[in-house]
Amino acid sequence: MTALITGGTGQLGSELRKLLDEKHVDYVSVGSKNLDITNSTAVDQLILELKPEVIYHCAAYTAVDAAEDEGKDMNQLVNVTGTENVAKAAESIGATLIYISTDYVFDGTSLGEYKETDQTNPKSEYGRAKLAGEQIVQSLVTKYYIVRTSWVFGEFGNNFVFTMQRLADSHSTLTVVADQVGRPTWTRTLAEFVSYLVERKADYGIYHLSNEDSCSWYEFAKEILKDKVVNVTPVTSEDYPQKADRPKCSIMDLSKAEKTGFEIPTWKEALLLFEASLKL
């Protein structure tokens, strides 16, 4: 099997490359420096030349707050136009497309867990653009997996775990939002799941994938820093205003993913495994 990874130098793309190397799967990885996904001609040329069976579309604009103003155009260009270009090219050669989406497609007002079929209602420019990408994939591609995820952390790139560890080295007290609840996701778990869907030829459609169990950002930070000498103090979203609206409760239901037979570790287990992997 030949695969193409867009966004191959990003947080998930790098993890996916590592996994596919371990599995001895042939793939081509491209980042923004060697493929501008907003250029339809460049996208068509590469995909028609490679003719991959599978395209892991990990490329995305993820500056959530910047997307509200100075990054609004780039958010649309990458997450909407870029996705449309990749989707059209994928369909032209009959490739399977995996599109990575987000819990930001929901408004976060639900008291329960969000299912794949629940009404979307994004409250941020980033969430709206990612939902538009979902709709484009659904309308243009025959063979697709849309995988919504949340609170991603891993070995590659910046993320909440590294930020908390870095801040704890220079501060005696940290304040962390306690009224936003969701599911952390280790990039390794996510990479394994998207490759699992392809290998097992699972039913096409939308899936939710994070690690099991849920927590607030405050609880997540406490677990990350449990061995550090630092005081972690809970605050509200109002105490820590941000440009983009964050879902207050974005716990996504994982039962559809579980029914495929994929085993999902809890976020605490994933965090321990992640921390252990950094010491190897």
PELIN-V116495 format. One record per residue. N is the residue number from 0. RES is the residue in one small letter. BURIAL is + if it has 16 or more other C-alpha atoms within 10 Angstrom, else -. Layout:
n->(N,N)
res->(RES,RES)
burial->(BURIAL,BURIAL)
This chain:
n->(0,1,2,3,4,5,6,7,8,9,10,11,12,13,14,15,16,17,18,19,20,21,22,23,24,25,26,27,28,29,30,31,32,33,34,35,36,37,38,39,40,41,42,43,44,45,46,47,48,49,50,51,52,53,54,55,56,57,58,59,60,61,62,63,64,65,66,67,68,69,70,71,72,73,74,75,76,77,78,79,80,81,82,83,84,85,86,87,88,89,90,91,92,93,94,95,96,97,98,99,100,101,102,103,104,105,106,107,108,109,110,111,112,113,114,115,116,117,118,119,120,121,122,123,124,125,126,127,128,129,130,131,132,133,134,135,136,137,138,139,140,141,142,143,144,145,146,147,148,149,150,151,152,153,154,155,156,157,158,159,160,161,162,163,164,165,166,167,168,169,170,171,172,173,174,175,176,177,178,179,180,181,182,183,184,185,186,187,188,189,190,191,192,193,194,195,196,197,198,199,200,201,202,203,204,205,206,207,208,209,210,211,212,213,214,215,216,217,218,219,220,221,222,223,224,225,226,227,228,229,230,231,232,233,234,235,236,237,238,239,240,241,242,243,244,245,246,247,248,249,250,251,252,253,254,255,256,257,258,259,260,261,262,263,264,265,266,267,268,269,270,271,272,273,274,275,276,277,278,279)
res->(m,t,a,l,i,t,g,g,t,g,q,l,g,s,e,l,r,k,l,l,d,e,k,h,v,d,y,v,s,v,g,s,k,n,l,d,i,t,n,s,t,a,v,d,q,l,i,l,e,l,k,p,e,v,i,y,h,c,a,a,y,t,a,v,d,a,a,e,d,e,g,k,d,m,n,q,l,v,n,v,t,g,t,e,n,v,a,k,a,a,e,s,i,g,a,t,l,i,y,i,s,t,d,y,v,f,d,g,t,s,l,g,e,y,k,e,t,d,q,t,n,p,k,s,e,y,g,r,a,k,l,a,g,e,q,i,v,q,s,l,v,t,k,y,y,i,v,r,t,s,w,v,f,g,e,f,g,n,n,f,v,f,t,m,q,r,l,a,d,s,h,s,t,l,t,v,v,a,d,q,v,g,r,p,t,w,t,r,t,l,a,e,f,v,s,y,l,v,e,r,k,a,d,y,g,i,y,h,l,s,n,e,d,s,c,s,w,y,e,f,a,k,e,i,l,k,d,k,v,v,n,v,t,p,v,t,s,e,d,y,p,q,k,a,d,r,p,k,c,s,i,m,d,l,s,k,a,e,k,t,g,f,e,i,p,t,w,k,e,a,l,l,l,f,e,a,s,l,k,l)
burial->(-,-,+,+,+,+,+,+,+,+,+,+,+,+,+,+,+,-,+,+,-,-,-,-,-,-,+,-,+,+,+,-,-,-,-,+,+,+,-,+,-,-,+,+,-,-,+,-,-,-,+,+,+,+,+,+,+,+,+,+,+,-,-,+,+,+,+,+,-,-,+,+,-,+,+,+,+,+,+,+,+,+,+,+,+,+,+,+,+,+,+,-,-,+,+,+,+,+,+,+,+,+,+,+,+,+,+,+,-,-,-,-,-,+,+,+,-,-,-,+,-,+,+,+,+,+,+,+,+,+,+,+,+,+,-,+,+,+,-,+,+,+,+,+,+,+,+,+,+,+,+,+,+,+,+,-,-,-,-,+,+,+,-,+,-,-,-,+,-,-,-,-,-,+,-,+,+,+,+,+,+,+,+,+,+,+,+,+,+,+,+,+,+,+,+,-,+,+,-,-,-,-,-,+,-,+,+,+,+,+,+,+,-,+,+,+,+,+,+,+,+,+,-,+,+,-,-,-,-,+,-,+,-,+,-,-,+,-,-,-,-,-,-,+,+,+,+,+,+,+,+,+,+,+,-,-,+,-,-,-,-,-,-,+,+,+,+,+,-,+,+,-,-,+,-,-,-,-,-,-)
